[in-house]
Amino acid sequence: MNDAVLPVNDNGSLDPAHRCVILGIGNPLMGDDGVGIHVVRGLLAKPNAFAFTGAQIEILDGGTLGYLLIDRLAGVDALIVVDAANIREQAGDVRVFLNETMEEFLSENQTSSVHEVGFADLVQMMTLTEQMPRLRALVGIQPAIIAWETELSPALAPGVVAAGEAISDVLSQWYGAKRS
């Protein structure tokens, strides 16, 4: 795990010079499995949605690449992943798992991700190679239907909005500021 101390501002928040990636994963051809992709596409359509002063925030559509993303995430100081996850709630519900609670959720729920090779595998590889960012979050959205479909279930529409708000809240916590 990357336990190097990150420089912080006087108020204890993450120095904006550090790189943060918002990563959406999933298969947009499998209905609700693609919800992470839909969230990041929505964020990309609003380029100023996460305009923290001086922050280096990259929004990335990771698709179904799983562990193949490890090189792309090398050197990241903070990581937010948005994905369909079996959080055992109603379809469209959102739950945020921060830092160690993210790893606990993934290890206790081996089938939490709806992908065969997915985020849990990426986390294991990043941990083994000591590339895990010190700050990390999983924004999990409960899917309704995983089937050959290019649209999300109607029940997930509020979850897409809530996931965007959850991402903003995490960034505000990490950067110590509200969106500008």
GROMACS elastic network, one bead per residue, 0.5 to 0.9 nm:
[ bonds ]
;  ai    aj funct       b0    kb
    1     4     6  0.87934   500
    1   126     6  0.77559   500
    1   127     6  0.53453   500
    1   128     6  0.78104   500
    1   129     6  0.80497   500
    1   131     6  0.62060   500
    1   133     6  0.70799   500
    1   134     6  0.71838   500
    2     5     6  0.86163   500
    2    77     6  0.85217   500
    2   127     6  0.82811   500
    2   130     6  0.58002   500
    2   131     6  0.58909   500
    2   132     6  0.54149   500
    2   133     6  0.56015   500
    2   134     6  0.55632   500
    3     6     6  0.85548   500
    3   130     6  0.89867   500
    3   132     6  0.86631   500
    3   133     6  0.80346   500
    3   134     6  0.59792   500
    4   134     6  0.76658   500
    5     8     6  0.87169   500
    5   134     6  0.83731   500
    6    14     6  0.71475   500
    6    15     6  0.75317   500
    6    18     6  0.81543   500
    6    77     6  0.78429   500
    6   134     6  0.82158   500
    7    12     6  0.88826   500
    7    13     6  0.86790   500
    7    14     6  0.67530   500
    7    15     6  0.57444   500
    7    18     6  0.85435   500
    8    11     6  0.76233   500
    8    12     6  0.53823   500
    8    13     6  0.52712   500
    8    16     6  0.84712   500
    8   175     6  0.89296   500
    9    12     6  0.52830   500
    9    13     6  0.54558   500
    9    14     6  0.64500   500
    9    15     6  0.56653   500
    9    16     6  0.86262   500
    9   175     6  0.87868   500
    9   176     6  0.87424   500
   10    13     6  0.75404   500
   11   176     6  0.73209   500
   12    15     6  0.87110   500
   12   174     6  0.88546   500
   12   175     6  0.87336   500
   12   176     6  0.76242   500
   13    16     6  0.86535   500
   13   172     6  0.89993   500
   13   173     6  0.73903   500
   13   174     6  0.55547   500
   13   175     6  0.50048   500
   13   177     6  0.84622   500
   14    17     6  0.84112   500
   14    18     6  0.74685   500
   14   173     6  0.87839   500
   14   174     6  0.54651   500
   14   176     6  0.72786   500
   15    18     6  0.60119   500
   15    54     6  0.88704   500
   15    55     6  0.79008   500
   15   174     6  0.88205   500
   15   175     6  0.69813   500
   16    19     6  0.77485   500
   16    20     6  0.89875   500
   16    52     6  0.76180   500
   16    53     6  0.70307   500
   16    54     6  0.53945   500
   16    56     6  0.66039   500
   16    57     6  0.89341   500
   16   175     6  0.67515   500
   17    54     6  0.64573   500
   17    55     6  0.57577   500
   17    56     6  0.62406   500
   18    55     6  0.70214   500
   18    56     6  0.63327   500
   18    57     6  0.85883   500
   18    76     6  0.77179   500
   18    77     6  0.59449   500
   18    78     6  0.77608   500
   19    55     6  0.73902   500
   19    57     6  0.61336   500
   19    58     6  0.76795   500
   19    75     6  0.78396   500
   19    76     6  0.54186   500
   19    77     6  0.54164   500
   19    78     6  0.64950   500
   19    79     6  0.86500   500
   20    55     6  0.79823   500
   20    56     6  0.61387   500
   20    58     6  0.62702   500
   20    59     6  0.86556   500
   20    76     6  0.60543   500
   20    77     6  0.59263   500
   20    79     6  0.56070   500
   20    80     6  0.77325   500
   20   135     6  0.89375   500
   21    56     6  0.83500   500
   21    57     6  0.56968   500
   21    59     6  0.58573   500
   21    60     6  0.69117   500
   21    73     6  0.77721   500
   21    76     6  0.69636   500
   21    77     6  0.83641   500
   21    78     6  0.64627   500
   21    80     6  0.62381   500
   21    81     6  0.81923   500
   22    40     6  0.76457   500
   22    57     6  0.72663   500
   22    58     6  0.61294   500
   22    60     6  0.60384   500
   22    61     6  0.85883   500
   22    78     6  0.86483   500
   22    79     6  0.60408   500
   22    81     6  0.58952   500
   22    82     6  0.75819   500
   22   167     6  0.82638   500
   23    36     6  0.79369   500
   23    37     6  0.84573   500
   23    40     6  0.72548   500
   23    58     6  0.83260   500
   23    59     6  0.61415   500
   23    61     6  0.60557   500
   23    62     6  0.61338   500
   23    79     6  0.73553   500
   23    80     6  0.60367   500
   23    82     6  0.62147   500
   23    83     6  0.86075   500
   24    34     6  0.86425   500
   24    35     6  0.80936   500
   24    38     6  0.78704   500
   24    39     6  0.69277   500
   24    40     6  0.55401   500
   24    41     6  0.84800   500
   24    59     6  0.79787   500
   24    60     6  0.63272   500
   24    61     6  0.51433   500
   24    62     6  0.56236   500
   24    63     6  0.69767   500
   24    80     6  0.84564   500
   24    81     6  0.58063   500
   24    83     6  0.61800   500
   25    33     6  0.85553   500
   25    34     6  0.70394   500
   25    35     6  0.79035   500
   25    36     6  0.50478   500
   25    37     6  0.56542   500
   25    40     6  0.88092   500
   25    60     6  0.87764   500
   25    61     6  0.65069   500
   25    64     6  0.60795   500
   25    65     6  0.79302   500
   25    66     6  0.78788   500
   25    81     6  0.73232   500
   25    82     6  0.64874   500
   25    83     6  0.54615   500
   25    84     6  0.81151   500
   25   118     6  0.82723   500
   25   119     6  0.80148   500
   26    29     6  0.88990   500
   26    30     6  0.83438   500
   26    32     6  0.85347   500
   26    33     6  0.53379   500
   26    35     6  0.67032   500
   26    36     6  0.58158   500
   26    37     6  0.60705   500
   26    61     6  0.88639   500
   26    62     6  0.74806   500
   26    63     6  0.50503   500
   26    64     6  0.53023   500
   26    65     6  0.86206   500
   26    82     6  0.88686   500
   26    83     6  0.63504   500
   26    84     6  0.71500   500
   26   114     6  0.84915   500
   26   115     6  0.74500   500
   26   118     6  0.84236   500
   27    30     6  0.55433   500
   27    31     6  0.76598   500
   27    32     6  0.83093   500
   27    33     6  0.55215   500
   27    35     6  0.81199   500
   27    36     6  0.85659   500
   27    37     6  0.75527   500
   27    63     6  0.58727   500
   27    64     6  0.57855   500
   27   115     6  0.84859   500
   28    31     6  0.61136   500
   28    32     6  0.75557   500
   28    33     6  0.65491   500
   28    35     6  0.72293   500
   28    36     6  0.86524   500
   28    37     6  0.67114   500
   28    38     6  0.77210   500
   28    63     6  0.77308   500
   28   149     6  0.78152   500
   28   150     6  0.58337   500
   28   151     6  0.76820   500
   28   152     6  0.84932   500
   29    32     6  0.87927   500
   29    33     6  0.80020   500
   29    34     6  0.69609   500
   29   147     6  0.80983   500
   29   148     6  0.59219   500
   29   149     6  0.54572   500
   29   151     6  0.79493   500
   30    33     6  0.54733   500
   30    34     6  0.63577   500
   30   145     6  0.84821   500
   30   146     6  0.56131   500
   30   149     6  0.51731   500
   30   150     6  0.63938   500
   30   151     6  0.83223   500
   30   152     6  0.87428   500
   31    34     6  0.59604   500
   31    35     6  0.77402   500
   31   143     6  0.87282   500
   31   144     6  0.88629   500
   31   145     6  0.65456   500
   31   146     6  0.54452   500
   31   147     6  0.56729   500
   31   148     6  0.62009   500
   31   150     6  0.53607   500
   31   151     6  0.54436   500
   31   152     6  0.50958   500
   31   153     6  0.70137   500
   32    35     6  0.53133   500
   32    36     6  0.87393   500
   32    84     6  0.70056   500
   32   142     6  0.85735   500
   32   143     6  0.52786   500
   32   144     6  0.65364   500
   32   145     6  0.57857   500
   32   146     6  0.55746   500
   32   147     6  0.78941   500
   32   149     6  0.82646   500
   32   150     6  0.85792   500
   32   151     6  0.74890   500
   32   152     6  0.50054   500
   32   153     6  0.63485   500
   32   156     6  0.76192   500
   33    36     6  0.76180   500
   33    37     6  0.87770   500
   33    83     6  0.76454   500
   33    84     6  0.55797   500
   33    85     6  0.85631   500
   33   114     6  0.67676   500
   33   115     6  0.78771   500
   33   143     6  0.68153   500
   33   145     6  0.79101   500
   33   146     6  0.58303   500
   33   147     6  0.82796   500
   33   152     6  0.83350   500
   34    37     6  0.53372   500
   34    38     6  0.64433   500
   34    39     6  0.88869   500
   34    63     6  0.79379   500
   34    83     6  0.76357   500
   34    84     6  0.71918   500
   34   146     6  0.89452   500
   34   150     6  0.82812   500
   34   151     6  0.85728   500
   34   152     6  0.75611   500
   35    39     6  0.62263   500
   35    40     6  0.88056   500
   35    82     6  0.80564   500
   35    83     6  0.63565   500
   35    84     6  0.60169   500
   35   141     6  0.75205   500
   35   143     6  0.79106   500
   35   152     6  0.69323   500
   35   156     6  0.78934   500
   35   159     6  0.88144   500
   35   160     6  0.72299   500
   36    39     6  0.51428   500
   36    40     6  0.64127   500
   36    41     6  0.86217   500
   36    61     6  0.82896   500
   36    62     6  0.89069   500
   36    63     6  0.84109   500
   36    81     6  0.79946   500
   36    84     6  0.63705   500
   36   139     6  0.87694   500
   36   140     6  0.85208   500
   36   141     6  0.80953   500
   36   160     6  0.82893   500
   36   163     6  0.89336   500
   37    40     6  0.53091   500
   37    41     6  0.60698   500
   37    42     6  0.85480   500
   37    60     6  0.88719   500
   37    61     6  0.59918   500
   37    62     6  0.76046   500
   37    63     6  0.66446   500
   37    82     6  0.80398   500
   37    83     6  0.78187   500
   38    41     6  0.51283   500
   38    42     6  0.61983   500
   38    43     6  0.87144   500
   38   152     6  0.85130   500
   38   160     6  0.73925   500
   39    42     6  0.51398   500
   39    43     6  0.63528   500
   39    44     6  0.87621   500
   39    82     6  0.75033   500
   39    83     6  0.88333   500
   39   160     6  0.56259   500
   39   161     6  0.78299   500
   39   163     6  0.71342   500
   39   164     6  0.67590   500
   40    44     6  0.60572   500
   40    45     6  0.85527   500
   40    59     6  0.66109   500
   40    60     6  0.70045   500
   40    61     6  0.64732   500
   40    82     6  0.80251   500
   40   164     6  0.83766   500
   41    44     6  0.50210   500
   41    45     6  0.63219   500
   41    46     6  0.89669   500
   41    59     6  0.86968   500
   41    60     6  0.88147   500
   41    61     6  0.75100   500
   42    45     6  0.51647   500
   42    46     6  0.68524   500
   42   160     6  0.85251   500
   42   161     6  0.89947   500
   42   164     6  0.83507   500
   43    46     6  0.52538   500
   43    47     6  0.68206   500
   43    48     6  0.88582   500
   43    49     6  0.69947   500
   43    50     6  0.84869   500
   43    59     6  0.75383   500
   43   164     6  0.73339   500
   44    47     6  0.55755   500
   44    48     6  0.89189   500
   44    49     6  0.86674   500
   44    59     6  0.68463   500
   44    60     6  0.87369   500
   45    49     6  0.89614   500
   46    49     6  0.54174   500
   46    50     6  0.84580   500
   47    50     6  0.72596   500
   47    51     6  0.78427   500
   48    51     6  0.50655   500
   48    52     6  0.88292   500
   48   179     6  0.88190   500
   48   180     6  0.80510   500
   49    52     6  0.89253   500
   49   168     6  0.82727   500
   49   179     6  0.70932   500
   49   180     6  0.79346   500
   50    55     6  0.88216   500
   50    57     6  0.76518   500
   50   168     6  0.69239   500
   50   171     6  0.79550   500
   50   179     6  0.59483   500
   50   180     6  0.74480   500
   51    54     6  0.80477   500
   51    55     6  0.72223   500
   51    57     6  0.82435   500
   51   179     6  0.61854   500
   51   180     6  0.57425   500
   52    55     6  0.53087   500
   52    56     6  0.84218   500
   52    57     6  0.84750   500
   52   171     6  0.85329   500
   52   172     6  0.84813   500
   52   175     6  0.74906   500
   52   177     6  0.73467   500
   52   178     6  0.76777   500
   52   179     6  0.60041   500
   52   180     6  0.61522   500
   53    56     6  0.89932   500
   53   177     6  0.88964   500
   53   179     6  0.89150   500
   53   180     6  0.76841   500
   55   175     6  0.81874   500
   60    63     6  0.89966   500
   62    65     6  0.60411   500
   62    66     6  0.75656   500
   62    69     6  0.71892   500
   63    66     6  0.79002   500
   64   115     6  0.79850   500
   64   117     6  0.81647   500
   64   118     6  0.72255   500
   65    68     6  0.53214   500
   65    69     6  0.61668   500
   65   117     6  0.84003   500
   65   118     6  0.76848   500
   66    69     6  0.59803   500
   66    70     6  0.81836   500
   66   115     6  0.88236   500
   66   117     6  0.60698   500
   66   119     6  0.58906   500
   66   120     6  0.85651   500
   66   121     6  0.70543   500
   66   122     6  0.58651   500
   67    70     6  0.57294   500
   67    71     6  0.88733   500
   67   117     6  0.76229   500
   67   118     6  0.70131   500
   67   119     6  0.74620   500
   67   120     6  0.89060   500
   67   121     6  0.61675   500
   67   123     6  0.81949   500
   67   124     6  0.89673   500
   67   125     6  0.70870   500
   67   126     6  0.86467   500
   68    71     6  0.70963   500
   68    72     6  0.81552   500
   68   122     6  0.79250   500
   69    72     6  0.51899   500
   69    73     6  0.62787   500
   69    74     6  0.87826   500
   69   122     6  0.75423   500
   70    73     6  0.51925   500
   70    74     6  0.62267   500
   70   122     6  0.68490   500
   70   125     6  0.76278   500
   70   126     6  0.67675   500
   70   131     6  0.83689   500
   71    74     6  0.51786   500
   71    75     6  0.88529   500
   72    75     6  0.86125   500
   72    76     6  0.87870   500
   73    76     6  0.55930   500
   73    79     6  0.84644   500
   73   126     6  0.89281   500
   73   131     6  0.82268   500
   73   132     6  0.89874   500
   74    77     6  0.89581   500
   74   126     6  0.86391   500
   74   131     6  0.63332   500
   74   132     6  0.85486   500
   74   133     6  0.89173   500
   75   131     6  0.70506   500
   75   132     6  0.88337   500
   75   133     6  0.78513   500
   76    79     6  0.68867   500
   76   131     6  0.80772   500
   76   132     6  0.81498   500
   76   133     6  0.60264   500
   77   132     6  0.83704   500
   77   134     6  0.63873   500
   77   135     6  0.66184   500
   77   136     6  0.85339   500
   78   132     6  0.88401   500
   78   133     6  0.53583   500
   78   134     6  0.64966   500
   78   136     6  0.55286   500
   78   137     6  0.83785   500
   78   174     6  0.87176   500
   79   132     6  0.87929   500
   79   133     6  0.65449   500
   79   134     6  0.85693   500
   79   135     6  0.63891   500
   79   137     6  0.63147   500
   79   138     6  0.84777   500
   80    98     6  0.90000   500
   80   135     6  0.84369   500
   80   136     6  0.56374   500
   80   138     6  0.58701   500
   80   139     6  0.72097   500
   80   167     6  0.74211   500
   80   170     6  0.83751   500
   80   171     6  0.88972   500
   81   119     6  0.83823   500
   81   136     6  0.79656   500
   81   137     6  0.62063   500
   81   139     6  0.60234   500
   81   140     6  0.81967   500
   82    85     6  0.89995   500
   82   137     6  0.84419   500
   82   138     6  0.58919   500
   82   140     6  0.59552   500
   82   141     6  0.76639   500
   82   163     6  0.76082   500
   82   167     6  0.85659   500
   83   113     6  0.75966   500
   83   114     6  0.88119   500
   83   119     6  0.84476   500
   83   138     6  0.75337   500
   83   139     6  0.65009   500
   83   140     6  0.53169   500
   83   141     6  0.62714   500
   83   142     6  0.88401   500
   84    87     6  0.89037   500
   84   112     6  0.84743   500
   84   113     6  0.64351   500
   84   114     6  0.66164   500
   84   115     6  0.87965   500
   84   139     6  0.84914   500
   84   140     6  0.55998   500
   84   142     6  0.58442   500
   84   143     6  0.58441   500
   85    88     6  0.85902   500
   85   111     6  0.84415   500
   85   112     6  0.51730   500
   85   114     6  0.62751   500
   85   139     6  0.85876   500
   85   140     6  0.50173   500
   85   141     6  0.55190   500
   85   142     6  0.54068   500
   85   143     6  0.68916   500
   86    89     6  0.76942   500
   86   109     6  0.82532   500
   86   111     6  0.73834   500
   86   113     6  0.63952   500
   86   114     6  0.72801   500
   86   140     6  0.77539   500
   86   141     6  0.76070   500
   86   142     6  0.55390   500
   86   143     6  0.71950   500
   87    90     6  0.86495   500
   87    93     6  0.82881   500
   87    94     6  0.81328   500
   87    95     6  0.73019   500
   87   109     6  0.89440   500
   87   112     6  0.69440   500
   87   140     6  0.70711   500
   87   141     6  0.73683   500
   87   142     6  0.58767   500
   88    91     6  0.88684   500
   88   142     6  0.71657   500
   89    92     6  0.82259   500
   89    93     6  0.62119   500
   89    94     6  0.84189   500
   89   141     6  0.89921   500
   89   142     6  0.63685   500
   90    93     6  0.56113   500
   90   142     6  0.65769   500
   90   143     6  0.82767   500
   90   144     6  0.80180   500
   90   155     6  0.87924   500
   91    94     6  0.88390   500
   91   141     6  0.76906   500
   91   143     6  0.52325   500
   91   145     6  0.87181   500
   91   153     6  0.86754   500
   91   155     6  0.59265   500
   91   156     6  0.63153   500
   91   159     6  0.81598   500
   92   141     6  0.58515   500
   92   142     6  0.52417   500
   92   143     6  0.62782   500
   92   144     6  0.74638   500
   92   153     6  0.87862   500
   92   154     6  0.87865   500
   92   155     6  0.55805   500
   92   157     6  0.70230   500
   92   158     6  0.63681   500
   92   160     6  0.75697   500
   92   162     6  0.87453   500
   93   140     6  0.82610   500
   93   141     6  0.57086   500
   93   142     6  0.55127   500
   93   143     6  0.83938   500
   93   155     6  0.89865   500
   93   156     6  0.77974   500
   93   158     6  0.80669   500
   93   159     6  0.56834   500
   93   162     6  0.81685   500
   93   163     6  0.89347   500
   94   139     6  0.67814   500
   94   140     6  0.56122   500
   94   142     6  0.65748   500
   94   159     6  0.60791   500
   94   160     6  0.86168   500
   94   162     6  0.67664   500
   94   163     6  0.63565   500
   94   166     6  0.82502   500
   95   138     6  0.80873   500
   95   139     6  0.58825   500
   95   140     6  0.53319   500
   95   141     6  0.66656   500
   95   142     6  0.85008   500
   95   163     6  0.83751   500
   95   166     6  0.84219   500
   96   102     6  0.82008   500
   96   137     6  0.67516   500
   96   138     6  0.56786   500
   96   140     6  0.62702   500
   96   141     6  0.89473   500
   96   163     6  0.87070   500
   96   166     6  0.72323   500
   96   167     6  0.87100   500
   96   170     6  0.87428   500
   97   100     6  0.80720   500
   97   101     6  0.54680   500
   97   103     6  0.84180   500
   97   104     6  0.89580   500
   97   105     6  0.75566   500
   97   136     6  0.84464   500
   97   137     6  0.54843   500
   97   138     6  0.50963   500
   97   139     6  0.65407   500
   97   140     6  0.78514   500
   98   101     6  0.54706   500
   98   102     6  0.54141   500
   98   103     6  0.86340   500
   98   135     6  0.77974   500
   98   136     6  0.59556   500
   98   138     6  0.65885   500
   98   139     6  0.87593   500
   98   170     6  0.86883   500
   99   102     6  0.54781   500
   99   103     6  0.70948   500
   99   133     6  0.89404   500
   99   134     6  0.73825   500
   99   135     6  0.60050   500
   99   137     6  0.58411   500
   99   138     6  0.84313   500
  100   103     6  0.52274   500
  100   104     6  0.62106   500
  100   105     6  0.86134   500
  100   136     6  0.84280   500
  100   137     6  0.89683   500
  101   105     6  0.60053   500
  101   106     6  0.85350   500
  101   137     6  0.86438   500
  102   105     6  0.51757   500
  102   106     6  0.62631   500
  102   107     6  0.86413   500
  102   136     6  0.78085   500
  102   137     6  0.64136   500
  102   138     6  0.61170   500
  103   106     6  0.50905   500
  103   107     6  0.60270   500
  103   108     6  0.84474   500
  103   120     6  0.81279   500
  103   123     6  0.77481   500
  104   107     6  0.51787   500
  104   108     6  0.59393   500
  104   109     6  0.83059   500
  105   108     6  0.52809   500
  105   109     6  0.59048   500
  105   110     6  0.85038   500
  105   112     6  0.78165   500
  106   109     6  0.52150   500
  106   110     6  0.60197   500
  106   111     6  0.81162   500
  106   112     6  0.64178   500
  106   113     6  0.79694   500
  106   119     6  0.85295   500
  106   120     6  0.60044   500
  106   123     6  0.88718   500
  107   110     6  0.57657   500
  107   112     6  0.88268   500
  107   120     6  0.77677   500
  108   111     6  0.88081   500
  108   112     6  0.84312   500
  109   113     6  0.82137   500
  110   113     6  0.75023   500
  110   120     6  0.78445   500
  111   114     6  0.65625   500
  111   115     6  0.82926   500
  111   116     6  0.86891   500
  112   115     6  0.87490   500
  112   120     6  0.86702   500
  113   116     6  0.79499   500
  113   117     6  0.88183   500
  113   118     6  0.67905   500
  113   119     6  0.70600   500
  113   120     6  0.74718   500
  113   140     6  0.87549   500
  114   117     6  0.89207   500
  114   118     6  0.79451   500
  114   143     6  0.88294   500
  114   146     6  0.82790   500
  115   118     6  0.52263   500
  115   119     6  0.80616   500
  117   120     6  0.77682   500
  117   121     6  0.63075   500
  117   122     6  0.83971   500
  118   121     6  0.55642   500
  118   122     6  0.65139   500
  118   123     6  0.88987   500
  119   123     6  0.61184   500
  119   124     6  0.86127   500
  120   123     6  0.50839   500
  120   124     6  0.62659   500
  120   125     6  0.87116   500
  121   124     6  0.51131   500
  121   125     6  0.62415   500
  121   126     6  0.86026   500
  122   125     6  0.51401   500
  122   126     6  0.60759   500
  122   127     6  0.85094   500
  123   126     6  0.51018   500
  123   127     6  0.60463   500
  123   128     6  0.85443   500
  123   132     6  0.72310   500
  124   127     6  0.51138   500
  124   128     6  0.60927   500
  124   129     6  0.85816   500
  124   132     6  0.89033   500
  125   128     6  0.50979   500
  125   129     6  0.61063   500
  125   130     6  0.83767   500
  125   131     6  0.82642   500
  125   132     6  0.86421   500
  126   129     6  0.52266   500
  126   130     6  0.59040   500
  126   133     6  0.85177   500
  127   131     6  0.60597   500
  127   132     6  0.53064   500
  128   131     6  0.77284   500
  128   132     6  0.85580   500
  129   132     6  0.79476   500
  130   133     6  0.87018   500
  132   135     6  0.84798   500
  132   136     6  0.82563   500
  133   136     6  0.62468   500
  135   174     6  0.80702   500
  137   167     6  0.88516   500
  137   170     6  0.79143   500
  139   163     6  0.65694   500
  139   166     6  0.73181   500
  139   167     6  0.73930   500
  140   163     6  0.80190   500
  141   156     6  0.81061   500
  141   159     6  0.65368   500
  141   160     6  0.80600   500
  141   163     6  0.74785   500
  142   156     6  0.80525   500
  142   159     6  0.82312   500
  143   146     6  0.72706   500
  143   152     6  0.88236   500
  143   153     6  0.81025   500
  143   155     6  0.85713   500
  143   156     6  0.71363   500
  144   152     6  0.88038   500
  144   153     6  0.66501   500
  144   155     6  0.73517   500
  144   156     6  0.76564   500
  145   152     6  0.83476   500
  145   153     6  0.68969   500
  146   149     6  0.80569   500
  149   152     6  0.76825   500
  151   154     6  0.86806   500
  152   155     6  0.80679   500
  152   156     6  0.64680   500
  152   157     6  0.76299   500
  153   156     6  0.56111   500
  153   157     6  0.75461   500
  154   157     6  0.57052   500
  154   158     6  0.85167   500
  155   158     6  0.69589   500
  155   159     6  0.77153   500
  156   160     6  0.63098   500
  156   161     6  0.89326   500
  157   160     6  0.53292   500
  157   161     6  0.67968   500
  157   162     6  0.88204   500
  158   161     6  0.52547   500
  158   162     6  0.60991   500
  158   163     6  0.85375   500
  159   163     6  0.58406   500
  159   164     6  0.85142   500
  160   163     6  0.51545   500
  160   164     6  0.64432   500
  160   165     6  0.88329   500
  161   164     6  0.52347   500
  161   165     6  0.64210   500
  161   166     6  0.87086   500
  162   165     6  0.50154   500
  162   166     6  0.60581   500
  162   167     6  0.85931   500
  163   167     6  0.61434   500
  163   168     6  0.85929   500
  164   167     6  0.51433   500
  164   168     6  0.63168   500
  164   169     6  0.87242   500
  165   168     6  0.50258   500
  165   169     6  0.62183   500
  165   170     6  0.87414   500
  166   170     6  0.62618   500
  166   171     6  0.86384   500
  167   170     6  0.51502   500
  167   171     6  0.61998   500
  167   172     6  0.85428   500
  168   171     6  0.51219   500
  168   172     6  0.60580   500
  168   173     6  0.85851   500
  168   178     6  0.82404   500
  168   179     6  0.73691   500
  169   172     6  0.50240   500
  169   173     6  0.61941   500
  169   174     6  0.86576   500
  169   178     6  0.82622   500
  170   173     6  0.50590   500
  170   174     6  0.61700   500
  170   175     6  0.85004   500
  171   174     6  0.50191   500
  171   175     6  0.57879   500
  171   176     6  0.78300   500
  171   177     6  0.80722   500
  171   178     6  0.83696   500
  171   179     6  0.85327   500
  172   175     6  0.52230   500
  172   176     6  0.52522   500
  172   178     6  0.53403   500
  172   179     6  0.70254   500
  173   176     6  0.51797   500
  173   177     6  0.71337   500
  173   178     6  0.85602   500
  174   177     6  0.81481   500
  175   178     6  0.83022   500
  177   180     6  0.83623   500
